[in-house]
Amino acid sequence: MKIRSRYPRYFALPALLLYGTFFIIPSLSGIVYAFTDWSSYSDDVNFVGLKNFAKIFSPGEYYLAYFLNTFVFTGATIVLKTVLGLGLALLLNEGVKRFVNIYRVLIYRPVVLPFIVVGLIFRSILNPATGLLNTFLRAIGLDAIAMQWLVDPHIAIYSVVVVDSWKGVGYIMVILLAGLQTIPKDYYEAAEVDGANAWQRFRYLTVPLLMPAIAIVTVLNVLYGLRVFDIVYAMTNGGPGYATEVLSTGIFKSFSQGQYGLGTAISTILFLILIGAGYGVIRLLEPKPVGD
Amino acid sequence: MSVKPKKNLRSVGAHIVAIAASLVTTIPVYLVCVNALKSEAQSSSMGIDLPTQIHLENFLTVIDKGKLLISFFNSMLYSAGASILATLFAGLAAFVLSRHRTRLNRALYFFLIMGIALPINFFTLTKMMQLTHLINTRPGMIILYATLQIPFAVFLIYGFVASIPRELDEAATIDGCGPFQLFFRIIMPLLTPVLVTTGILSFLNTWNDFVMPLYYTNSTSNWPMTLAVYNFFGQYKQSWNLVSADILLTILPVLLIYLAGQRFILSGMTNGAVKG
């Protein structure tokens, strides 16, 4: 009785009220609207069964490309950010002994910049004719790889992936760095005494002991990648054609076109994918938390 | 004898890589800084060269043409408002849910932090915003942003509450503190580090957000800086000096907060993730 009055549940009410009203109720009611022809053209909302979903999954439409692009973006950013982030974390953990804090502050800095601004700056840097990147590549004689970064539909999505990784790698780095710092130094000394070389120490000590941190960054990268919007919108707005259209930019397109039923259906699929992916990744990567 | 030079060489190599990485993350910010001061002609290729002449008037031009005063005010209002509301509400919720872990309270906690992973449904949220008469209003933006920050804020604060000894609560109650006095007089001061972290992160996330105003404001007078800068770019694509000046004004507060509060930001991001 005393405990209950000391920690009254109504303290949680403001947070629950806002979250329930503006997050959960819209998400759940969205599942119902996904089966309707709700649009901005008519006040009537009718149930149309699976019509929206049939349209989304029909091979004649371009919606399947949204899914494909989202998965390519998610997969490529996971690999790039994890590899680069791990490399940088190892560099700051054992490579350099001084100025670690300065490097960390500088490498993390893009994380706090607005996506929209990063997108605009890189639009100028990646301009095929006048941009800094191609100017630099031509200056050092690498004309051959001075590409049409955001114009060529085959490489546009990878250009966005690289820019997004530039922005986000600092976040991954600091998490992995924190993970590395939890590994006791004497493990390495013992391994060295036993004759393990640098690769063996990395493969059989660092990687398994870092697994919990790698699991966390993978979850974060999956959740981020599947929902990505800002950087794509700012850099290509889904173009050229549908070459970089991802689920969230597609959802915004159907919003601007007034196709609410269809957009809600895509949102609902994204909702289900996220629940499935979040669960799957956690299961896959967290068989046994080490050293926790 | 031979070990030392090899070690030194490795260390030099490591520093070279670290400096290169730092340069790569710095160049775009540098580009914005130098090009914001150039003439339109010199900034056309957004090059790394220094301005031949300093054009400080670019800032005045962009503030005037881009209607930046009102946007700056909006960004400040949304970010400060959302940061205060989210931190306060999340603090209250995290405190009781963490201290009194009944089955229902644990379920409520997981229900709240589920929001970290879930996407928003913008269509039905529009309906909700219309229903509550909050669409295209400033209070509406503040409430929306506060809502979006609550899940992660609850998650961060919840972990921290557990590190404050319960004996304090008991002593305070014996001394006659009610729940409000207990929270605001005793617990909140002890939560200061995590509340500062939550406040800063909520402020930055809101300041940097672009999506909410894109969906939910249709009058320019409610636009924050991010939407203003994107729209300005649409109109003045050829004037990279003005676009750069606009970008610089948008990111200046972010960079200042980052430099002043980087300790809190980095600790918040890593603690949150590692504990999770």
Interface residues (C-beta under 8 A of the other chain):
Chain A: K2 I3 R4 S5 R6 Y7 P8 R9 F11 A12 P14 A15 L16 L18 Y19 T21 F22 F23 I24 I25 P26 S27 S29 G30 Y33 W38 L88 L91 L92 G95 V96 K97 F99 I102 Y103 R104 V105 L106 I107 Y108 R109 P110 V112 L113 P114 F115 I116 V117 V118 L120 I121 F122 S124 I125 N127 T130 G131 L132 T135 W166 G170 Y171 V174 I175 L177 A178 G179 T182 A213 I216 V217 L220 L223 R227 F229 D230 Y233 A234 S248 I251 F252 F255 Y260 G263 T264 S267 T268 L270 F271 L274 I275 G278
Chain B: R10 S11 G13 A14 H15 V17 A18 I19 A21 S22 V24 T25 T26 I27 P28 V29 L31 V32 S44 S45 M46 G47 I48 L88 F89 A90 L92 A93 F95 V96 L97 R99 H100 L104 N105 L108 F111 L112 G115 I116 A117 L118 P119 I120 N121 F122 F123 T124 L125 K127 M128 M129 T132 I143 L144 A146 T147 L148 I150 P151 V154 D169 T173 P179 L182 F183 L204 W207 N208 D209 F210 V211 L214 Y215 T226 V229 Y230 F233 W240 V243 I247 T250 I251 V254 L255 I257 Y258 L259 Q262 I265 L266 M269 T270 A273 V274 G276
